[in-house]
Amino acid sequence: MDVDVFVAAHQAQWARLEQLLGRGRRLTGAEADELVELYQSASTHLSLIRSSAPDPMLIGRLTQLVARARASVTGARRAGWRDAARFFTAGFPAAVYRSRRWWIPTALLSVAVGVLIGWWIATHPEVQAAVAAPAELKKLTRPGGEYETYYSSHPAASFAAQVWTNNAQAAAVCLVLGAFLGLPVLWILFLNMANLGVGIGLMASAGRLDVFLGLILPHGLLELTAVFVAAGTGLRLGWTVIDPGPRTRRTALAEQGRAALGMAIGLAVVLFVSGLIEGFVTPSGLPTWARITIGVAAEAAFLTYVYVLGGRASRAGEVGDVEAADRTSTLPTAA
């Protein structure tokens, strides 16, 4: 595309659009119709320039013009309770549901890695010796040891807040760093599963695996699921960089990036719930079966939420992106 010829051909339309936007009075009916037509034309021009002849100065000018025209045509809109309700009843669960082909395999493979590491440590005394000295291992795994007192070593409220903050940050990092081809996400997953595997292996070697699982499962089911969802979404974002499909790479990354940002907000709420369980239920005096039942119930509620609300919203066309009126106008391109 010859940018100079393109500008010359459409300059008059853009100037007229700027003139209409600069009017200090209300537009007549004919002027309002003209404004809508010019806005639609300018949006198409912007998409053409972006895909065919990216000129930074021209793109900046048209982006600003289209944004002003969109605000004039659609009116300013503030986020409100309606947006929050739509997000939690449709957008977020649909995004998690649509990503299930990524986070379910991620979860299965990660758990398998954690179990294998635990088995390796539990069955190889020399590996245990490399982890820590015998006295330290006994201090960790004995009744009343550090693995058991960890969850009650701080006041429940502050501990829950600390856990929530750390886990929310880990989930956000997985989502953000997924754009780097997913490689940082794999490393974060491995570190988490290695830590879990060490705990499994050491407590199993001491004959106290049941105690360890009784402490981990109440909050760990929901917590790990949230981490796996974040990791799977991050890996999906990384794959989008490699294979954007029929869309342009810019458009595909924008759509997946907006969905991932929303996912971070939704998962922060999920991790808040798991943090409450870890802070108040895990160290409580409830029987082990009761604590695990609470964890299983929380996990079942989340999966039901995703598969019922999310599945329904996904089948209705929800993708977890922002509303169409808030997206940048795009033009279909040939693959």
Buried (B, 14 or more C-beta within 10 A) or exposed (E): EEBEEBBEEBEEBBEEBBEBBEEEEEBEEEBBEBBEEBBBBBBBBBBBBBBEEEBEEBBEBBBEBBEBBBEBBEEEEEEEEEBEEBBBBBBBBBBBBBBBEBBBEBBEEBBEBBBBBBBEBBEEEEBBEEEBEEEEBEEBBEEEBEBBEBBEEBEBEEBBBBBBBEBBEBBBBBBBBBBEBBEBBBEBBBEBBBEBBBBBBBBBBBEBBEBBBBBBBBBBBBBBBBBBBBBBBBBBBBBBBEEBEEBBEBBBBBBBBBBBBBBBBBBBEBBBBBBBBBBBBBBBEBEBEEBBBBBBEBBEEBBEBBBEBBBBBBEEEBBBBBEEEEEBBBBEBEE
